[in-house]
Amino acid sequence: MTKIKERNCVIISPHCGNEYLGCSTILSETKEIITICDCGEQRTNETKKCAGFFGIPTISFLGFKKGRVFDSLNILKDKLNYFLLNYTNLDNITVYLPNPWEQHLDYKTVSMIGSLVCKELNLKVKYYSVWTILSCYSDMVDIDKNAKISEFKKLYPSQSDIAERVILRFEEFLDMNKMMEKASLK
């Protein structure tokens, strides 16, 4: 008998597709995806398709203007507080946010405000990387890069041109980390 994974993750994604690129290995454990920016109908539908593929029961789109999240800090804080308040009575929930060193201002803003809200609500936080790879924040990368690239292209055809660039960088990063670990053991 196969044990069903508990859905104890909430992913906050600045843009459609970030939830997969940064958190693909935990999507089957995800209770909700909260997408901050309006990325257009096609990308929104792709995120819905991804949620359906992984059986994610709840997906919320907050509709902020892409590239302008920083202009609405109080509104973002209020909306995240509203959505995350539902999870404060569950001890096992972890909220996944983009790492604070991502280059894009939307990612930094979501990380900063999301961290603040989670701290106020006493929710556990983990960070994920999409573009900026840091060893302390990149523990959710699939091992099978070819399957991940193929799956991403099927779920997000409008973004398939970035699949290799992002996913292969993670694999190179993991290979470097493994080499450094081996060297330090000698």
C-alpha positions as CSV (number, residue, x, y, z in Angstrom):
1,M,0.0,0.0,0.0
2,T,1.4,3.4,-1.1
3,K,1.5,6.1,1.5
4,I,-0.1,9.3,0.3
5,K,2.0,12.4,0.9
6,E,0.6,14.9,3.3
7,R,-0.2,18.2,1.7
8,N,1.6,20.6,4.1
9,C,3.2,23.2,1.7
10,V,1.9,26.6,0.6
11,I,3.9,28.1,-2.3
12,I,3.9,31.8,-2.9
13,S,4.9,32.5,-6.5
14,P,5.6,36.0,-7.8
15,H,4.9,34.9,-11.4
16,C,3.2,32.0,-13.1
17,G,5.8,29.2,-13.5
18,N,7.9,30.1,-10.5
19,E,6.1,27.5,-8.5
20,Y,7.4,24.8,-10.8
21,L,10.9,26.1,-11.4
22,G,11.6,26.6,-7.8
23,C,9.5,24.0,-6.1
24,S,8.9,21.1,-8.5
25,T,9.9,18.5,-6.0
26,I,7.3,19.5,-3.4
27,L,4.3,20.1,-5.7
28,S,2.7,16.8,-4.8
29,E,2.8,17.9,-1.2
30,T,1.4,21.4,-1.9
31,K,-1.9,22.5,-0.4
32,E,-2.1,25.9,-2.1
33,I,-0.3,28.0,-4.7
34,I,-0.7,31.8,-4.3
35,T,0.4,33.6,-7.5
36,I,1.0,37.3,-6.9
37,C,1.1,38.8,-10.4
38,D,-1.2,38.7,-13.3
39,C,0.8,37.1,-16.0
40,G,-1.9,36.9,-18.7
41,E,-4.5,34.3,-19.6
42,Q,-2.1,31.8,-21.2
43,R,0.3,31.7,-18.3
44,T,-2.5,31.6,-15.7
45,N,-4.0,28.6,-17.5
46,E,-0.6,26.9,-17.5
47,T,-0.4,27.4,-13.7
48,K,-3.9,25.9,-13.4
49,K,-2.8,23.0,-15.5
50,C,0.2,22.4,-13.3
51,A,-2.0,22.5,-10.2
52,G,-4.3,20.0,-11.7
53,F,-1.5,17.8,-12.8
54,F,-0.1,17.6,-9.2
55,G,-3.6,17.5,-7.6
56,I,-3.1,20.8,-5.8
57,P,-6.5,21.6,-4.3
58,T,-6.3,25.4,-4.1
59,I,-4.8,28.0,-6.3
60,S,-5.2,31.8,-5.8
61,F,-4.3,34.6,-8.2
62,L,-3.9,38.0,-6.6
63,G,-3.7,40.0,-9.8
64,F,-0.8,42.5,-9.0
65,K,0.7,44.2,-12.0
66,K,3.9,42.4,-13.1
67,G,7.0,44.5,-12.3
68,R,5.0,46.8,-10.0
69,V,4.5,44.7,-6.8
70,F,6.8,47.1,-4.9
71,D,4.3,49.9,-5.4
72,S,1.7,48.1,-3.3
73,L,3.4,46.8,-0.2
74,N,0.6,47.4,2.2
75,I,-2.0,45.8,-0.1
76,L,0.3,42.8,-0.6
77,K,0.8,42.4,3.1
78,D,-2.9,42.5,3.8
79,K,-3.7,40.0,1.0
80,L,-1.0,37.6,2.1
81,N,-2.1,37.9,5.7
82,Y,-5.7,37.1,4.6
83,F,-4.7,34.0,2.8
84,L,-2.1,32.7,5.2
85,L,-4.2,33.3,8.3
86,N,-6.1,30.1,7.4
87,Y,-2.9,28.1,8.1
88,T,-2.0,29.5,11.5
89,N,-3.8,26.7,13.4
90,L,-1.9,24.0,11.4
91,D,1.5,23.1,13.0
92,N,2.8,21.2,10.0
93,I,2.4,23.9,7.3
94,T,5.5,25.4,5.6
95,V,5.3,28.5,3.4
96,Y,7.7,28.6,0.5
97,L,8.9,32.0,-0.7
98,P,11.4,33.1,-3.4
99,N,14.8,33.6,-1.9
100,P,15.5,37.2,-1.0
101,W,18.5,37.5,-3.2
102,E,16.7,37.0,-6.5
103,Q,17.4,39.8,-9.0
104,H,13.8,40.7,-10.0
105,L,12.2,43.3,-7.7
106,D,8.9,41.3,-7.7
107,Y,10.7,38.3,-6.2
108,K,12.5,40.4,-3.6
109,T,9.3,42.2,-2.6
110,V,7.3,39.0,-2.3
111,S,10.1,37.4,-0.3
112,M,10.3,40.4,2.0
113,I,6.6,40.9,2.6
114,G,5.9,37.2,2.7
115,S,8.6,36.7,5.4
116,L,7.2,39.5,7.4
117,V,3.7,38.1,7.3
118,C,4.9,34.6,8.1
119,K,6.9,35.9,11.1
120,E,3.8,37.8,12.4
121,L,1.6,34.7,12.0
122,N,4.3,32.4,13.4
123,L,4.4,30.2,10.2
124,K,7.5,28.2,9.2
125,V,9.2,29.5,6.0
126,K,11.6,28.0,3.5
127,Y,13.0,29.8,0.5
128,Y,13.4,28.6,-3.1
129,S,15.5,29.8,-6.0
130,V,14.4,30.4,-9.5
131,W,17.2,32.5,-11.2
132,T,19.7,33.2,-8.4
133,I,21.2,30.1,-7.0
134,L,22.4,30.0,-3.4
135,S,23.3,26.8,-1.7
136,C,21.4,27.5,1.5
137,Y,18.2,28.1,-0.5
138,S,18.4,25.5,-3.2
139,D,17.5,22.2,-1.6
140,M,14.4,21.4,-3.8
141,V,15.9,20.6,-7.2
142,D,14.9,17.5,-9.0
143,I,17.6,15.0,-9.8
144,D,16.3,13.9,-13.1
145,K,16.8,17.1,-15.2
146,N,15.6,15.6,-18.5
147,A,12.2,14.6,-16.9
148,K,11.9,18.0,-15.3
149,I,12.6,19.9,-18.6
150,S,10.2,17.7,-20.5
151,E,7.5,18.1,-17.9
152,F,8.0,21.9,-17.7
153,K,7.7,22.2,-21.4
154,K,4.4,20.3,-21.4
155,L,2.9,22.2,-18.5
156,Y,4.2,25.7,-19.5
157,P,4.5,25.8,-23.3
158,S,4.6,29.6,-23.3
159,Q,7.8,29.5,-21.2
160,S,9.5,26.5,-22.7
161,D,12.4,28.6,-24.0
162,I,13.6,29.1,-20.4
163,A,13.4,25.5,-19.3
164,E,17.0,24.5,-20.2
165,R,18.5,27.7,-19.1
166,V,17.0,27.6,-15.6
167,I,16.9,23.8,-14.9
168,L,20.4,23.0,-16.3
169,R,21.9,25.8,-14.2
170,F,20.5,24.1,-11.1
171,E,22.0,20.8,-12.2
172,E,25.5,22.4,-12.7
173,F,25.2,24.0,-9.3
174,L,24.4,20.6,-7.7
175,D,27.3,19.0,-9.4
176,M,29.6,21.8,-8.2
177,N,28.3,21.4,-4.6
178,K,28.9,17.6,-4.8
179,M,32.5,18.1,-5.9
180,M,33.1,20.6,-3.1
181,E,31.6,18.3,-0.5
182,K,33.9,15.4,-1.7
183,A,36.9,17.7,-1.7
184,S,36.2,18.8,1.9
185,L,35.9,15.2,3.1
186,K,39.5,14.5,2.0
